Amino acid sequence: MIRTLVAVLVAAFAFAAHAAVDVNKASQAELETIKGIGPSMSGKILDERKKSSFKDWTDVVTRVKGVGPGNATKFAADGLTVNGAGFKPELIASSKPVASMDRKDAAATDAKPHPMASPKK
């Protein structure tokens, strides 16, 4: 009888540890149950959520500094959701703006050919 009770309690705690935590509804303490989210990250999430609720994972990745596709994947695997939805990396990759070139890359594209280079025909 006691073994059964202990088994039920252990199962209940295991289930609670992997229960979904929605980014739009969770308290700071609940957010911090997700591996990788500490006080700093949960504070950033809550600050952005005060401005407006998150629409989807793209919104979270765009608005919360420090949450990129890699962290979003880890957070979702540990139970974080946005409006009940898990993370799908392919949606983020297609919606991210293309990074602009830095000065060195821009200079390389604007460079004139070397005077000794043979002309292209």
C-alpha positions, 0 to 999 in steps of 0.5 A, a space after each residue: 500500500 505504501 509503495 503504491 502511494 509513493 509510486 503515485 506521488 513520484 509519478 505526480 511530481 514527474 508529470 508536474 515537472 514536465 507540465 507545459 508552461 505558457 509564456 503568456 500566463 506563467 509567473 516569474 517562478 513558473 518561467 524559472 522552472 524551465 531549464 535555462 530560464 533564470 531571473 534575468 531571462 524571466 524578467 526580460 520575458 515578463 517586461 516584454 509581455 507587459 507591453 503586449 502578449 506574445 503572438 507566437 514563437 517568432 514574436 518571442 524570438 524577435 522581442 526577447 533578447 537572448 532567446 534565439 532559435 537554439 534557446 527556443 528549441 531548448 525551452 520548448 523541449 522543457 515544456 515552454 509554450 506560446 499560446 499552447 504551441 510548441 516551437 517549430 524552428 522552420 517558422 523562425 528561420 523563414 521569418 528572420 530578416 537577413 543580417 546586413 553586411 558589416 563594413 568589411 564585407 561591404 568594402 569587399 563587394 565595392 572593391 575594384 578589380 586588381 589592376 593586374 587581374 585579367 579582364 573577364 570575357 
